[in-house]
Amino acid sequence: MASQAVVEALPLAPGLRVLDYCAGGGGKALAMAARTGGEVAAHDADPRRMSDLPARAKRAGARIQAVASPKGVYDLVLCDVPCSGSGAWRRSPEGKWRLTPERLDELTKVQAGILDIATHLVTPGGVLAYATCSMLAAENAAQIEAFLARHPGWSLEQQRQFLPGDGGDGFFSAQLRRPD
């Protein structure tokens, strides 16, 4: 699964302070907690999406702290942002009929806003990870280029497009390093 590969690609290590900023149901937060062996903070704009996360974390033996409003800075902040879902159209084809140029513009603005907010949550020298389940350049490479233009000093450490196939969805991920 590409979403698991996104977490596998993150520079996670024991002792890191980690935030899953767009946690949704918390699957990536659970995977990050398993990799670090420590506590992971989880936030979502709609906290109801995380309603079963405490029970899932308990079953997994993971320490997940749901936070309504993240405070302080983190060594790693993952933003798996709202997107068109174009990487999953193979199994949810109705999504392509809902996407209009106006909706794509709205989504890219939301994505940029999330990235801009998240910059304040990353410790100097830390990593801001960006992910979508999209195949569209506007939500992926173009979004990263625009971010780097808005935030001088940040650098692109890694980016990868996961193509749909072999039963997995299409995904995009990028890792951005905050200057020291």
N, CA, C and O of each residue as an XYZ file, in Angstrom:
720
protein
N       0.829     -1.179      0.000
C       0.000      0.000      0.000
C       0.879      1.250      0.000
O       1.848      1.346      0.753
N       0.525      2.189     -0.846
C       1.309      3.419     -0.954
C       1.248      4.239      0.326
O       2.243      4.858      0.705
N       0.086      4.259      1.011
C      -0.006      5.053      2.239
C       0.960      4.528      3.296
O       1.532      5.314      4.050
N       1.148      3.216      3.360
C       2.122      2.652      4.295
C       3.537      2.999      3.857
O       4.409      3.234      4.694
N       3.769      3.033      2.542
C       5.091      3.402      2.030
C       5.425      4.849      2.370
O       6.590      5.184      2.584
N       4.410      5.710      2.420
C       4.630      7.110      2.808
C       5.203      7.160      4.218
O       6.175      7.874      4.466
N       4.613      6.413      5.143
C       5.104      6.392      6.523
C       6.482      5.743      6.584
O       7.356      6.211      7.314
N       6.682      4.675      5.829
C       7.983      4.004      5.826
C       9.104      4.931      5.362
O      10.246      4.793      5.802
N       8.783      5.868      4.481
C       9.797      6.782      3.939
C      10.142      7.914      4.902
O      11.132      8.615      4.695
N       9.345      8.103      5.946
C       9.588      9.214      6.881
C      10.832      8.962      7.722
O      11.120      7.822      8.086
N      11.566     10.023      8.029
C      12.763      9.876      8.866
C      12.391      9.773     10.350
O      12.622     10.701     11.124
N      11.817      8.641     10.727
C      11.350      8.426     12.094
C      12.410      7.687     12.897
O      13.102      6.807     12.387
N      12.519      8.064     14.158
C      13.462      7.418     15.066
C      12.935      7.581     16.488
O      12.179      8.512     16.766
N      13.324      6.688     17.382
C      12.908      6.834     18.776
C      13.282      8.213     19.319
O      14.346      8.752     19.015
N      12.387      8.765     20.123
C      12.660     10.039     20.770
C      12.213     11.267     20.007
O      12.252     12.373     20.547
N      11.792     11.102     18.769
C      11.332     12.260     18.006
C       9.956     12.706     18.486
O       9.121     11.886     18.870
N       9.738     13.994     18.457
C       8.411     14.550     18.739
C       7.682     14.621     17.401
O       8.122     15.324     16.491
N       6.558     13.889     17.275
C       5.877     13.702     15.998
C       4.420     14.158     16.089
O       3.738     13.915     17.085
N       3.960     14.824     15.028
C       2.568     15.272     14.920
C       1.990     14.803     13.592
O       2.569     15.045     12.534
N       0.853     14.136     13.654
C       0.060     13.810     12.468
C      -1.001     14.901     12.395
O      -2.020     14.831     13.082
N      -0.759     15.911     11.556
C      -1.585     17.127     11.567
C      -2.960     16.918     10.940
O      -3.927     17.530     11.395
N      -3.083     16.094      9.934
C      -4.364     15.797      9.280
C      -4.658     14.326      9.519
O      -4.662     13.533      8.577
N      -4.904     13.955     10.768
C      -4.885     12.558     11.178
C      -6.040     11.714     10.648
O      -5.878     10.505     10.478
N      -7.189     12.305     10.385
C      -8.322     11.494      9.962
C      -8.586     10.406     10.981
O      -8.730     10.692     12.170
N      -8.651      9.159     10.535
C      -8.883      8.033     11.440
C      -7.670      7.633     12.256
O      -7.792      6.861     13.208
N      -6.499      8.145     11.901
C      -5.303      7.922     12.704
C      -4.417      6.764     12.288
O      -3.506      6.399     13.031
N      -4.652      6.175     11.129
C      -3.837      5.047     10.686
C      -2.359      5.376     10.580
O      -1.513      4.583     10.992
N      -2.045      6.540     10.031
C      -0.632      6.920      9.899
C      -0.035      7.261     11.266
O       1.140      6.987     11.509
N      -0.833      7.858     12.161
C      -0.348      8.143     13.516
C       0.015      6.835     14.223
O       1.041      6.754     14.898
N      -0.830      5.816     14.065
C      -0.542      4.517     14.669
C       0.737      3.917     14.086
O       1.563      3.375     14.820
N       0.895      4.013     12.777
C       2.101      3.478     12.134
C       3.346      4.236     12.596
O       4.396      3.628     12.805
N       3.239      5.562     12.758
C       4.393      6.337     13.221
C       4.729      6.000     14.668
O       5.904      5.922     15.028
N       3.707      5.799     15.502
C       3.953      5.424     16.900
C       4.652      4.073     16.974
O       5.542      3.876     17.801
N       4.254      3.148     16.115
C       4.908      1.835     16.087
C       6.373      1.962     15.694
O       7.227      1.254     16.227
N       6.662      2.862     14.766
C       8.058      3.028     14.306
C       8.929      3.746     15.326
O      10.111      3.432     15.459
N       8.355      4.716     16.056
C       9.173      5.475     17.005
C       9.177      4.855     18.395
O      10.096      5.085     19.180
N       8.148      4.069     18.698
C       8.026      3.519     20.038
C       7.622      4.556     21.060
O       7.598      4.277     22.259
N       7.303      5.752     20.592
C       6.934      6.837     21.498
C       5.539      7.351     21.231
O       4.766      6.766     20.473
N       5.242      8.456     21.875
C       3.930      9.073     21.723
C       3.888      9.904     20.443
O       4.867     10.557     20.080
N       2.763      9.870     19.779
C       2.522     10.675     18.589
C       1.291     11.536     18.863
O       0.277     11.042     19.356
N       1.386     12.813     18.544
C       0.234     13.703     18.657
C      -0.570     13.614     17.362
O      -0.001     13.547     16.272
N      -1.891     13.616     17.488
C      -2.769     13.526     16.329
C      -3.777     14.672     16.376
O      -4.397     14.937     17.406
N      -3.921     15.337     15.244
C      -4.840     16.471     15.124
C      -5.625     16.318     13.828
O      -5.092     15.830     12.831
N      -6.879     16.731     13.837
C      -7.655     16.811     12.614
C      -8.614     17.984     12.739
O      -9.124     18.274     13.821
N      -8.853     18.652     11.622
C      -9.771     19.797     11.619
C     -11.168     19.369     12.068
O     -11.916     20.173     12.624
N     -11.515     18.114     11.829
C     -12.785     17.555     12.285
C     -12.463     16.446     13.281
O     -12.242     15.302     12.883
N     -12.434     16.772     14.573
C     -12.046     15.781     15.583
C     -12.905     14.515     15.581
O     -12.466     13.478     16.079
N     -14.112     14.578     15.034
C     -14.965     13.381     14.972
C     -14.311     12.274     14.158
O     -14.568     11.095     14.401
N     -13.467     12.638     13.195
C     -12.782     11.616     12.399
C     -11.874     10.745     13.259
O     -11.590      9.598     12.912
N     -11.420     11.297     14.387
C     -10.504     10.564     15.269
C     -11.238      9.876     16.422
O     -10.598      9.434     17.376
N     -12.564      9.780     16.350
C     -13.355      9.292     17.489
C     -12.968      7.890     17.946
O     -12.993      7.614     19.146
N     -12.617      7.008     17.036
C     -12.239      5.656     17.468
C     -10.728      5.483     17.624
O     -10.258      4.374     17.878
N      -9.970      6.557     17.475
C      -8.517      6.459     17.586
C      -8.057      6.018     18.975
O      -7.136      5.205     19.056
N      -8.643      6.506     20.073
C      -8.182      6.021     21.382
C      -8.322      4.503     21.527
O      -7.422      3.850     22.056
N      -9.428      3.942     21.068
C      -9.624      2.493     21.163
C      -8.641      1.757     20.259
O      -8.085      0.734     20.656
N      -8.425      2.262     19.059
C      -7.472      1.631     18.142
C      -6.061      1.679     18.716
O      -5.315      0.704     18.626
N      -5.694      2.826     19.313
C      -4.363      2.973     19.908
C      -4.188      2.004     21.073
O      -3.131      1.391     21.226
N      -5.222      1.870     21.887
C      -5.139      0.954     23.027
C      -4.928     -0.478     22.541
O      -4.089     -1.199     23.080
N      -5.689     -0.895     21.520
C      -5.533     -2.253     20.967
C      -4.126     -2.467     20.412
O      -3.558     -3.554     20.524
N      -3.571     -1.405     19.810
C      -2.236     -1.510     19.200
C      -1.110     -1.323     20.217
O       0.059     -1.541     19.899
N      -1.460     -0.922     21.426
C      -0.427     -0.647     22.425
C       0.367      0.607     22.088
O       1.530      0.740     22.468
N      -0.277      1.530     21.368
C       0.386      2.772     20.932
C      -0.056      3.932     21.815
O      -1.162      3.945     22.354
N       0.825      4.887     21.942
C       0.487      6.100     22.693
C       0.207      7.218     21.688
O       1.117      7.756     21.057
N      -1.065      7.546     21.559
C      -1.506      8.610     20.667
C      -2.214      9.649     21.514
O      -3.127      9.320     22.272
N      -1.802     10.894     21.391
C      -2.460     11.982     22.109
C      -3.219     12.821     21.096
O      -2.616     13.472     20.242
N      -4.547     12.806     21.191
C      -5.368     13.660     20.325
C      -5.262     15.088     20.839
O      -5.479     15.350     22.022
N      -4.924     16.011     19.939
C      -4.774     17.410     20.322
C      -5.714     18.264     19.470
O      -5.723     18.173     18.243
N      -6.498     19.091     20.148
C      -7.436     19.964     19.438
C      -6.697     21.093     18.742
O      -7.059     21.504     17.639
N      -5.657     21.590     19.401
C      -4.890     22.704     18.852
C      -3.414     22.470     19.177
O      -2.981     22.741     20.296
N      -2.635     21.967     18.206
C      -1.225     21.661     18.491
C      -0.465     22.885     18.985
O      -0.610     23.989     18.459
N       0.340     22.660     20.000
C       1.152     23.738     20.574
C       2.605     23.285     20.588
O       2.904     22.094     20.676
N       3.487     24.250     20.502
C       4.904     23.924     20.508
C       5.369     23.509     19.128
O       4.701     23.755     18.124
N       6.541     22.869     19.102
C       7.103     22.439     17.826
C       7.417     20.949     17.877
O       7.594     20.364     18.945
N       7.481     20.365     16.705
C       7.684     18.930     16.545
C       8.856     18.705     15.605
O       9.139     19.526     14.732
N       9.533     17.580     15.798
C      10.641     17.211     14.920
C      10.142     16.808     13.532
O      10.821     17.009     12.525
N       8.934     16.232     13.509
C       8.327     15.781     12.259
C       6.834     16.077     12.308
O       6.143     15.686     13.249
N       6.345     16.767     11.290
C       4.913     17.028     11.147
C       4.482     16.442      9.811
O       5.000     16.817      8.759
N       3.522     15.513      9.866
C       2.967     14.916      8.657
C       1.633     15.573      8.339
O       0.739     15.628      9.183
N       1.508     16.071      7.111
C       0.254     16.642      6.620
C      -0.226     15.813      5.432
O       0.198     16.038      4.299
N      -1.107     14.859      5.696
C      -1.756     14.084      4.636
C      -3.041     14.853      4.338
O      -4.092     14.593      4.924
N      -2.931     15.798      3.419
C      -3.940     16.839      3.228
C      -5.172     16.364      2.457
O      -5.113     15.377      1.723
N      -6.300     17.085      2.634
C      -7.471     16.816      1.797
C      -7.086     17.032      0.331
O      -6.361     17.970      0.001
N      -7.577     16.155     -0.536
C      -7.196     16.246     -1.950
C      -8.310     15.702     -2.838
O      -9.373     15.304     -2.361
N      -8.044     15.695     -4.114
C      -9.016     15.231     -5.100
C      -9.283     13.737     -5.002
O     -10.329     13.268     -5.451
N      -8.359     12.985     -4.424
C      -8.497     11.543     -4.355
C      -8.268     10.859     -5.693
O      -8.648      9.701     -5.873
N      -7.652     11.563     -6.631
C      -7.480     11.008     -7.981
C      -6.641      9.735     -7.999
O      -6.738      8.952     -8.943
N      -5.836      9.519     -6.993
C      -5.059      8.285     -6.924
C      -5.910      7.065     -6.597
O      -5.464      5.928     -6.752
N      -7.132      7.308     -6.146
C      -8.036      6.211     -5.786
C      -9.225      6.117     -6.739
O     -10.173      5.381     -6.467
N      -9.191      6.842     -7.840
C     -10.328      6.821     -8.766
C     -10.565      5.433     -9.345
O     -11.683      5.125     -9.757
N      -9.557      4.607     -9.385
C      -9.717      3.261     -9.922
C     -10.756      2.484     -9.113
O     -11.555      1.734     -9.673
N     -10.737      2.672     -7.781
C     -11.714      1.962     -6.957
C     -12.892      2.837     -6.556
O     -13.893      2.320     -6.059
N     -12.802      4.150     -6.759
C     -13.903      5.085     -6.474
C     -14.064      6.030     -7.664
O     -13.784      7.223     -7.547
N     -14.513      5.508     -8.807
C     -14.544      6.312    -10.036
C     -15.487      7.504     -9.998
O     -15.333      8.428    -10.797
N     -16.455      7.509     -9.097
C     -17.382      8.643     -9.032
C     -16.678      9.940     -8.650
O     -17.180     11.028     -8.933
N     -15.512      9.829     -8.004
C     -14.757     11.012     -7.593
C     -14.357     11.894     -8.759
O     -14.309     13.116     -8.617
N     -14.069     11.304     -9.905
C     -13.645     12.116    -11.049
C     -14.774     12.982    -11.581
O     -14.520     14.013    -12.205
N     -16.015     12.580    -11.345
C     -17.143     13.377    -11.834
C     -17.441     14.543    -10.892
O     -18.073     15.521    -11.291
N     -16.989     14.440     -9.647
C     -17.208     15.524     -8.678
C     -16.128     16.605     -8.762
O     -16.324     17.716     -8.270
N     -15.006     16.288     -9.375
C     -13.903     17.251     -9.420
C     -14.088     18.224    -10.579
O     -14.112     17.830    -11.745
N     -14.218     19.491    -10.235
C     -14.320     20.555    -11.228
C     -13.076     21.429    -11.108
O     -12.353     21.337    -10.116
N     -12.818     22.273    -12.100
C     -11.685     23.196    -11.954
C     -11.811     24.071    -10.701
O     -10.812     24.380    -10.053
N     -13.024     24.460    -10.371
C     -13.238     25.286     -9.175
C     -12.917     24.496     -7.899
O     -12.303     25.027     -6.973
N     -13.333     23.238     -7.858
C     -13.061     22.402     -6.685
C     -11.560     22.140     -6.541
O     -11.035     22.148     -5.427
N     -10.875     21.911     -7.650
C      -9.427     21.714     -7.604
C      -8.737     22.971     -7.087
O      -7.805     22.881     -6.287
N      -9.185     24.140     -7.535
C      -8.621     25.398     -7.051
C      -8.852     25.550     -5.550
O      -7.959     25.979     -4.820
N     -10.038     25.201     -5.099
C     -10.360     25.268     -3.669
C      -9.453     24.319     -2.870
O      -8.921     24.691     -1.824
N      -9.289     23.110     -3.370
C      -8.436     22.138     -2.684
C      -6.983     22.600     -2.604
O      -6.354     22.469     -1.554
N      -6.444     23.135     -3.693
C      -5.040     23.565     -3.659
C      -4.851     24.737     -2.699
O      -3.790     24.869     -2.090
N      -5.857     25.579     -2.561
C      -5.768     26.675     -1.574
C      -5.776     26.125     -0.151
O      -5.009     26.583      0.696
N      -6.636     25.147      0.113
C      -6.669     24.515      1.437
C      -5.323     23.852      1.729
O      -4.781     24.002      2.824
N      -4.788     23.127      0.760
C      -3.498     22.449      0.937
C      -2.395     23.448      1.256
O      -1.603     23.231      2.173
N      -2.342     24.540      0.505
C      -1.318     25.566      0.748
C      -1.486     26.162      2.138
O      -0.502     26.403      2.837
N      -2.720     26.397      2.535
C      -2.977     26.941      3.868
C      -2.511     26.005      4.971
O      -1.913     26.448      5.952
N      -2.779     24.723      4.819
C      -2.326     23.739      5.807
C      -0.806     23.727      5.889
O      -0.243     23.729      6.983
N      -0.140     23.715      4.738
C       1.326     23.736      4.745
C       1.856     24.990      5.432
O       2.803     24.915      6.215
N       1.252     26.136      5.144
C       1.724     27.383      5.750
C       1.540     27.378      7.266
O       2.414     27.847      7.994
N       0.418     26.855      7.746
C       0.192     26.745      9.196
C       1.202     25.783      9.812
O       1.772     26.057     10.867
N       1.414     24.659      9.144
C       2.292     23.628      9.692
C       3.744     24.085      9.813
O       4.487     23.539     10.628
N       4.163     25.070      9.024
C       5.553     25.536      9.126
C       5.873     26.004     10.543
O       7.008     25.878     11.002
N       4.872     26.541     11.229
C       5.076     27.064     12.584
C       5.149     25.951     13.630
O       5.496     26.202     14.784
N       4.827     24.738     13.230
C       4.824     23.604     14.153
C       6.075     22.749     14.036
O       6.243     21.792     14.791
N       6.957     23.084     13.096
C       8.170     22.300     12.852
C       9.356     22.984     13.530
O       9.596     24.178     13.347
N      10.078     22.213     14.303
C      11.266     22.730     14.971
C      12.339     23.094     13.930
O      12.377     22.484     12.862
N      13.208     24.071     14.219
C      14.304     24.342     13.291
C      15.101     23.065     13.017
O      15.492     22.352     13.942
N      15.333     22.793     11.741
C      16.019     21.580     11.327
C      15.100     20.376     11.199
O      15.535     19.297     10.798
N      13.815     20.563     11.544
C      12.854     19.467     11.486
C      12.276     19.274     10.097
O      12.616     19.994      9.158
N      11.388     18.282      9.983
C      10.826     17.885      8.703
C       9.315     18.103      8.679
O       8.597     17.744      9.611
N       8.866     18.698      7.589
C       7.449     18.818      7.272
C       7.194     17.850      6.126
O       7.716     18.030      5.025
N       6.391     16.825      6.386
C       6.076     15.828      5.363
C       4.687     16.130      4.807
O       3.756     16.429      5.554
N       4.567     16.047      3.501
C       3.328     16.367      2.784
C       2.910     15.137      1.997
O       3.737     14.495      1.350
N       1.624     14.811      2.055
C       1.144     13.642      1.314
C      -0.255     13.902      0.773
O      -1.064     14.598      1.387
N      -0.515     13.321     -0.400
C      -1.855     13.322     -0.987
C      -2.109     11.939     -1.579
O      -1.179     11.174     -1.831
N      -3.378     11.638     -1.793
C      -3.723     10.436     -2.572
C      -4.146     10.910     -3.959
O      -5.154     10.465     -4.508
N      -3.356     11.814     -4.503
C      -3.651     12.437     -5.796
C      -2.565     12.109     -6.813
O      -1.410     11.848     -6.476
N      -2.985     12.135     -8.059
C      -2.053     11.967     -9.178
C      -1.864     13.291     -9.920
O      -1.129     13.341    -10.906
N      -2.512     14.357     -9.463
C      -2.521     15.630    -10.176
C      -1.350     16.517     -9.766
O      -1.116     16.731     -8.577
N      -0.624     17.027    -10.738
C       0.548     17.870    -10.474
C       0.195     19.097     -9.642
O       0.995     19.524     -8.810
N      -0.983     19.669     -9.851
C      -1.378     20.869     -9.107
C      -1.404     20.620     -7.605
O      -1.153     21.531     -6.816
N      -1.705     19.392     -7.211
C      -1.776     19.055     -5.792
C      -0.458     18.501     -5.266
O      -0.292     18.328     -4.058
N       0.457     18.228     -6.150
C       1.682     17.541     -5.768
C       2.919     18.396     -6.034
O       3.224     19.293     -5.248
N       3.626     18.139     -7.110
C       4.878     18.850     -7.377
C       4.678     20.361     -7.451
O       5.509     21.115     -6.944
N       3.596     20.815     -8.070
C       3.352     22.262     -8.167
C       3.096     22.858     -6.783
O       3.489     23.992     -6.511
N       2.442     22.100     -5.919
C       2.181     22.577     -4.554
C       3.499     22.725     -3.790
O       3.679     23.680     -3.034
N       4.408     21.787     -3.986
C       5.711     21.843     -3.312
C       6.549     23.006     -3.854
O       7.192     23.723     -3.087
N       6.539     23.187     -5.167
C       7.266     24.318     -5.759
C       6.742     25.648     -5.213
O       7.526     26.537     -4.881
N       5.441     25.781     -5.122
C       4.840     27.019     -4.599
C       5.214     27.224     -3.124
O       5.498     28.344     -2.700
N       5.212     26.135     -2.352
C       5.600     26.218     -0.948
C       7.028     26.737     -0.818
O       7.294     27.657     -0.045
N       7.940     26.146     -1.577
C       9.346     26.555     -1.496
C       9.529     28.009     -1.921
O      10.405     28.694     -1.392
N       8.722     28.494     -2.863
C       8.793     29.897     -3.272
C       8.299     30.816     -2.150
O       8.814     31.921     -1.980
N       7.298     30.359     -1.384
C       6.749     31.168     -0.281
C       7.618     31.113      0.967
O       7.543     32.010      1.807
N       8.440     30.076      1.106
C       9.202     29.854      2.338
C      10.689     29.676      2.029
O      11.198     28.555      2.033
N      11.379     30.781      1.763
C      12.815     30.698      1.471
C      13.563     30.037      2.636
O      13.231     30.240      3.804
N      14.543     29.271      2.297
C      15.342     28.585      3.304
C      14.918     27.137      3.501
O      15.750     26.291      3.829
N      13.648     26.842      3.305
C      13.203     25.452      3.381
C      13.778     24.705      2.184
O      13.971     25.286      1.116
N      14.048     23.422      2.365
C      14.592     22.635      1.255
C      13.800     21.344      1.072
O      13.248     20.781      2.018
N      13.769     20.904     -0.170
C      13.114     19.651     -0.506
C      14.114     18.521     -0.304
O      15.157     18.481     -0.957
N      13.791     17.604      0.606
C      14.675     16.473      0.885
C      14.354     15.286     -0.014
O      15.245     14.567     -0.466
N      13.066     15.099     -0.262
C      12.653     13.918     -1.004
C      11.231     14.133     -1.496
O      10.415     14.736     -0.799
N      10.931     13.643     -2.697
C       9.544     13.580     -3.140
C       9.373     12.351     -4.010
O      10.292     11.926     -4.710
N       8.175     11.792     -3.949
C       7.930     10.561     -4.691
C       6.460     10.475     -5.068
O       5.577     10.799     -4.274
N       6.218     10.037     -6.281
C       4.862      9.757     -6.755
C       4.696      8.248     -6.802
O       5.454      7.560     -7.486
N       3.719      7.735     -6.086
C       3.390      6.312     -6.113
C       2.258      6.144     -7.111
O       1.204      6.763     -6.967
N       2.467      5.318     -8.111
C       1.453      5.116     -9.139
C       0.469      4.032     -8.707
O       0.839      3.105     -7.986
N      -0.792      4.149     -9.150
C      -1.735      3.080     -8.816
C      -1.342      1.800     -9.542
O      -0.879      1.836    -10.682
N      -1.524      0.728     -8.903
C      -1.195     -0.557     -9.514
C      -0.945     -1.593     -8.453
O      -0.746     -1.267     -7.282
N      -0.954     -2.811     -8.854
C      -0.732     -3.921     -7.931
C      -1.645     -3.826     -6.703
O      -1.246     -4.175     -5.592
N      -2.874     -3.349     -6.922
C      -3.838     -3.286     -5.833
C      -3.729     -2.058     -4.958
O      -4.536     -1.898     -4.042
N      -2.760     -1.178     -5.200
C      -2.600      0.018     -4.374
C      -3.105      1.266     -5.069
O      -3.315      1.281     -6.282
N      -3.295      2.302     -4.289
C      -3.727      3.586     -4.823
C      -2.519      4.430     -5.213
O      -1.386      4.123     -4.842
N      -2.778      5.494     -5.964
C      -1.747      6.470     -6.266
C      -1.581      7.413     -5.091
O      -2.565      7.822     -4.474
N      -0.353      7.756     -4.782
C      -0.027      8.638     -3.662
C       1.137      9.530     -4.071
O       1.885      9.218     -4.998
N       1.273     10.635     -3.369
C       2.416     11.521     -3.541
C       2.915     11.858     -2.148
O       2.126     12.041     -1.222
N       4.222     11.937     -2.008
C       4.778     12.393     -0.736
C       6.004     13.253     -0.984
O       6.730     13.071     -1.961
N       6.211     14.181     -0.087
C       7.390     15.050     -0.128
C       7.828     15.324      1.309
O       7.008     15.379      2.225
N       9.122     15.494      1.480
C       9.665     15.859      2.781
C      10.431     17.160      2.631
O      11.340     17.273      1.809
N      10.051     18.135      3.435
C      10.634     19.471      3.398
C      11.363     19.717      4.715
O      10.832     19.445      5.792
N      12.573     20.229      4.616
C      13.391     20.468      5.811
C      13.369     21.956      6.152
O      13.646     22.805      5.305
N      13.035     22.254      7.407
C      13.055     23.639      7.895
C      14.509     24.047      8.148
O      15.303     23.250      8.649
N      14.847     25.271      7.805
C      16.229     25.704      8.070
C      16.495     25.748      9.581
O      15.586     25.972     10.380
N      17.758     25.530      9.950
C      18.157     25.593     11.369
C      18.061     26.989     11.919
O      18.360     27.212     13.092
